[in-house]
Amino acid sequence: MRGLLSLLLLGMAVLVVQGTLATFLPVYLLPDLVFLVVVGAAIAMGGVEGLAAAALLGWAMDLVSGALLGQHALLLALAYTTTRIANLQLNLLRALPRVAFVAGLSLAYDLGHAGLGHLFAGATAPGWTFAGHALTHAAANALCAPAGLLAVQQTAALLSRDEEGGRRTLRVEPRGRVL
């Protein structure tokens, strides 16, 4: 439960930061910080708590952005699940595989947004402008992926250390030769 609450707080904080930055720059030039938190949580934490946090953060994004209700929630839950499955098959602990994975997943995430908007809201079909924006957005997410995922990983490590009982055991190792 502690992991869920901390992940929600971290996600809400980056949602505020992302919304603030979006007033100054176009959205496709900014990394999707909530997306990076969800991907980082899937790698570092896992479990049902992370899936619930992904859906709740997506729902909060839907409310703030004015998108179709459930659009971000669905796509973030799918991104979380995809990352959990990919983490079982791939080594996402190193920087280069993480960057490549985040770039590909970001393209699929943006295509999902465009597809859901076209299907349910009657938005125009994605064209060349969308392709340029999606590639730029994927590059921004990929560039921020190592730092963003490291922050989520450090937060998860801090929380797991606190949930182990709050005490640290003292390990005494002998020096020199032991007979």
C-alpha positions in Angstrom: 0.0 0.0 0.0 2.9 2.3 0.8 4.3 1.8 -2.7 1.0 2.6 -4.3 0.6 5.9 -2.4 4.2 7.0 -3.1 3.9 6.1 -6.8 0.6 8.1 -6.9 2.3 11.1 -5.2 5.3 11.0 -7.5 3.0 10.7 -10.5 0.8 13.6 -9.4 3.9 15.7 -8.8 5.3 15.1 -12.3 1.8 15.6 -13.7 1.9 19.1 -12.3 5.4 19.7 -13.6 4.4 18.4 -17.0 1.3 20.6 -17.1 3.4 23.7 -16.1 6.0 23.0 -18.8 3.3 22.5 -21.4 2.2 26.1 -21.0 5.6 27.2 -22.3 6.5 24.6 -25.0 4.5 22.5 -27.4 3.5 19.1 -26.0 5.4 17.1 -28.6 8.7 18.7 -27.5 8.3 17.7 -23.9 8.9 14.2 -22.5 5.8 12.6 -21.0 6.9 12.4 -17.4 3.9 10.4 -16.2 4.6 7.8 -18.9 8.2 7.6 -17.7 7.0 7.1 -14.1 4.7 4.3 -15.1 7.4 2.6 -17.2 9.9 3.0 -14.3 7.4 1.6 -11.9 6.9 -1.4 -14.1 10.6 -2.1 -14.2 11.4 -1.3 -10.5 8.3 -2.2 -8.5 5.9 -4.4 -10.5 2.9 -5.9 -8.9 -0.8 -5.0 -9.0 -0.1 -1.8 -7.1 1.8 -0.4 -10.0 -1.0 -1.3 -12.4 -3.5 0.4 -10.2 -1.3 3.5 -9.9 -0.9 3.5 -13.7 -4.7 3.5 -14.2 -5.3 6.1 -11.6 -2.6 8.4 -13.0 -4.0 8.0 -16.4 -7.5 8.9 -15.2 -6.0 12.0 -13.5 -4.3 12.9 -16.8 -7.7 12.5 -18.6 -9.3 14.9 -16.1 -6.6 17.5 -16.4 -6.1 17.3 -20.2 -9.7 17.2 -21.3 -9.1 14.0 -23.3 -11.6 11.2 -23.7 -12.3 9.9 -20.2 -10.3 6.6 -19.9 -8.0 7.2 -22.8 -4.8 7.9 -20.8 -5.9 5.3 -18.2 -6.2 2.6 -20.8 -3.0 3.5 -22.6 -0.9 3.8 -19.4 -2.3 0.5 -18.1 -1.3 -1.1 -21.4 2.2 0.6 -21.3 2.6 -0.8 -17.7 1.6 -4.3 -18.8 3.8 -4.2 -21.9 6.8 -3.1 -19.8 6.2 -5.8 -17.3 6.1 -8.5 -20.0 9.2 -7.0 -21.8 11.1 -6.8 -18.5 10.7 -10.5 -18.1 12.1 -11.2 -21.6 14.6 -8.4 -22.1 17.3 -7.0 -19.9 15.9 -3.5 -19.2 18.4 -2.8 -16.4 20.9 -1.2 -18.7 20.6 2.2 -20.3 20.7 1.4 -24.0 17.9 -1.2 -23.9 15.8 1.1 -21.7 16.2 4.0 -24.2 15.3 1.9 -27.2 12.4 0.3 -25.4 11.0 3.7 -24.2 11.3 5.1 -27.7 9.4 2.2 -29.3 6.8 2.2 -26.6 6.4 5.9 -26.8 5.7 5.7 -30.5 3.0 3.0 -29.9 1.6 5.1 -27.1 1.2 8.1 -29.4 -0.3 6.0 -32.1 -2.8 4.7 -29.5 -3.8 8.2 -28.6 -4.3 9.1 -32.3 -6.2 5.9 -33.0 -8.5 6.3 -30.0 -9.1 9.9 -30.9 -9.9 9.0 -34.4 -12.2 6.1 -33.4 -14.2 7.7 -30.7 -13.9 11.5 -31.1 -13.9 11.8 -34.8 -10.4 13.3 -35.0 -8.6 13.4 -38.3 -6.5 10.4 -39.3 -2.8 10.7 -38.4 -0.8 12.1 -41.2 2.8 13.3 -41.8 2.5 16.0 -39.2 1.6 13.4 -36.6 4.5 11.3 -37.7 6.9 14.1 -37.1 5.4 15.0 -33.8 5.4 11.4 -32.6 9.0 10.9 -33.6 10.0 14.1 -31.8 8.0 13.1 -28.7 9.6 9.6 -28.7 13.1 11.2 -28.9 12.3 13.5 -26.0 11.0 10.5 -23.9 14.1 8.4 -24.9 16.5 11.2 -23.9 14.8 11.6 -20.5 14.3 7.9 -19.9 17.6 7.1 -18.1 17.2 9.9 -15.5 13.4 9.4 -15.1 13.6 5.7 -14.7 16.6 6.0 -12.3 14.5 8.4 -10.1 11.6 5.9 -10.0 14.1 3.1 -9.3 15.7 5.0 -6.4 12.3 5.8 -5.0 11.3 2.2 -5.1 14.5 1.1 -3.5 14.0 3.7 -0.7 10.5 2.4 -0.1 11.4 -1.2 -0.1 14.1 -0.5 2.5 11.6 1.2 4.7 9.0 -1.6 4.3 11.4 -4.3 5.4 10.9 -3.3 9.1 12.6 0.0 9.4 15.7 -1.5 10.9 19.0 -2.2 9.2 20.9 -5.2 10.3 24.5 -4.8 11.3 26.7 -7.1 9.4 30.0 -7.9 10.9 32.6 -9.4 8.6 35.9 -10.7 9.9 39.1 -9.2 8.9 42.2 -11.1 8.2 42.5 -14.8 8.3 39.9 -16.9 10.0 40.9 -20.4 11.0 
